[in-house]
Amino acid sequence: MAELWKSLPSWVRNIVVPILVLVLAWNLLWFVVGVVSSLIGLLIKGLVVVGLAAAVVILVKKAAKS
């Protein structure tokens, strides 16, 4: 690997490789942000469904008592 790195022209080592690393890091960062935000979105949707179900159960029980 060291031979391959040393065989590259200096402009590739100093310009192209850092740009590629930055682009890959940026894409990886936004992939992680997307996964986390989608999981949070699913969690919020699940909590809304559970809350609505609890409200319906409470209202049905109150209606059955009266």
Protein Blocks (a to p, Z undefined) as FASTA:
>chain_A
ZZmmmmpcfklmmmmmmmmmmmmmmmmmmmmmmmmmmmmmmmmmmmmmmmmmmmmmmmmm
mmmmZZ
